[in-house]
Amino acid sequence: MYDNFIKLEEIDSENKLEELWINSIKPYVFDRDESFIATQEKHESNARTYARKFPISIRKGLGIYVEDTKGKIFMDCLAGAGTLALGHNHPLVIEALRDCLDNQNVLMALDISTPVKDRFINTLLENLPKEFADNCKLQFCSPSGADAVEAAIKLCKIATGRSGVFSFTGGYHGMTHGALSLTASKAEKLLVSNLMKDVTFLPYPYNYRCPFGIGGDACDDVSLHYIENILKDSHSGINLPAAFILEVVQGEGGVIVSSDKWIKGIREITQRYNIPLIIDEVQTGVGRTGTMFAFEASGIIPDIIVISKAIGGSLPLSLIAYDKKFDKWTAGAHAGTFRGNQLAMNAGIAVLDHIRDNNILDNVKKQGEYFINELNILKQKYSCIGEVRGKGLMIGIEIVDPLSSKDNLGIFQTNYELSKKIQISCLENGLIVELGGRNDSVIRLLPPLTITNKQAKNIIGILNNVIKEYY
Ligand SMILES: Cc1ncc(COP(=O)(O)O)c(C=O)c1O
């Protein structure tokens, strides 16, 4: 079946893959009848997501590249929804996995102590700000980000005795019942009755489409003023919550970057009113935005952080780290079978060590700036690009309809039809990108943190070629 395919196993470097990739760029005709896609479509649930958007069957991966079962090579800027900090099958991750397997390590240990877990804990703590690490406790969770969000909320409710949670417009915290209650996107919530009731959505400073209709830095100030007013006004109708939960850079919400000033302001307000601040680092954590954790750049110390995705070095792992003063729950208050994935912990150690020992965060900042500069040049050329934004290697391109009416800030309406076309054309031209944000009109890039400048240039080249077809 695979007779005529490129043999990825014979390719030992990303350089060779680059040559092959360049040779393989030509419009690609997708064939939904291809056997794997057809059988999986037949058996899998209606709720499946990425499989609908990407009608390919992925066979192998190395670094930023993946190869489908027909031998077509793609640059993968989805990277397991941000899970693959070092790209696919990084040699150090593979070595860490082999190391576990060759030494007859237990593969799963519930939350029983193991030497691997000990090393993981020490490595994680070394990579957190000392002020936080010296004072924190960890709770390993069932391995999804959403389960760690559930744990954080339960912890805050138990520790404060309060019931409400403040979340933010545009926020994404997962799809379990509680996490979905805190998630802003209405479509997914519409059909599920009786979600957690006591959730208040506060306006996140999405300056481009400012919720207050003013835009710019003033949006931050008004947001902070409004939030504090809710807490201090005896007639606001909303009681003190058990927690605030937010992302420093909203990912699924459309790569919306909050300012350091706003994050500091939220920290000050939550401290003034004694409200635990949960920072959801599921997507931003492990170097994605140019610091090991996104909150570090704002110079604050949160009460709780939620960590998952890249922390397991490609494998499922999640946990919360929190100020020990909140450790008021009792044995079993948050449990779950799969909290002891030793392969994920060993792979996670390899990822954290590699990022630190090889100045990968410098590469994240450098390539991130390169992307933003180059994309802003495209923005000058193509009127369908409304805004380019991002931090580190979490990048968004908001696609608008330049023929639509403008809002009172002079901003065109979102353009889902076009962002979808761009996504499909990118795929046809060998580039995997995700959509997010309001009406899925933001093209999202989440490449591996190890991306080279040559690879970044190739991505810009494809985006330019694709977008110019439309504008
Ligand atoms: C910020 C954030 N929180 C929570 C989650 C949920 O994680 P999971 O999909 O592993 O449940 C995600 C997933 O994309 C996320 O981006």
The ligand as an SDF file (V2000), in Angstrom:
LIG
                    3D

 16 16  0  0  0  0  0  0  0  0999 V2000
   -6.3560   27.8470   27.6640 C   0  0  0  0  0  0  0  0  0  0  0  0
   -6.9130   26.4600   27.6160 C   0  0  0  0  0  0  0  0  0  0  0  0
   -7.4420   25.9230   28.7310 N   0  0  0  0  0  0  0  0  0  0  0  0
   -7.9390   24.6850   28.7480 C   0  0  0  0  0  0  0  0  0  0  0  0
   -7.9440   23.9120   27.6120 C   0  0  0  0  0  0  0  0  0  0  0  0
   -8.5420   22.5350   27.6480 C   0  0  0  0  0  0  0  0  0  0  0  0
   -7.5480   21.5700   27.5170 O   0  0  0  0  0  0  0  0  0  0  0  0
   -7.9690   20.0920   27.0310 P   0  0  0  0  0  0  0  0  0  0  0  0
   -8.4110   20.2330   25.6230 O   0  0  0  0  0  0  0  0  0  0  0  0
   -6.7140   19.3010   27.1790 O   0  0  0  0  0  0  0  0  0  0  0  0
   -9.0380   19.6520   27.9390 O   0  0  0  0  0  0  0  0  0  0  0  0
   -7.4110   24.4210   26.4240 C   0  0  0  0  0  0  0  0  0  0  0  0
   -7.4080   23.6300   25.1950 C   0  0  0  0  0  0  0  0  0  0  0  0
   -7.1710   24.1020   24.1020 O   0  0  0  0  0  0  0  0  0  0  0  0
   -6.8840   25.7260   26.4200 C   0  0  0  0  0  0  0  0  0  0  0  0
   -6.3790   26.2890   25.3130 O   0  0  0  0  0  0  0  0  0  0  0  0
  1  2  1  0
  2  3  1  0
  2 15  2  0
  3  4  2  0
  4  5  1  0
  5  6  1  0
  5 12  2  0
  6  7  1  0
  7  8  1  0
  8  9  2  0
  8 10  1  0
  8 11  1  0
 12 13  1  0
 12 15  1  0
 13 14  2  0
 15 16  1  0
M  END
$$$$
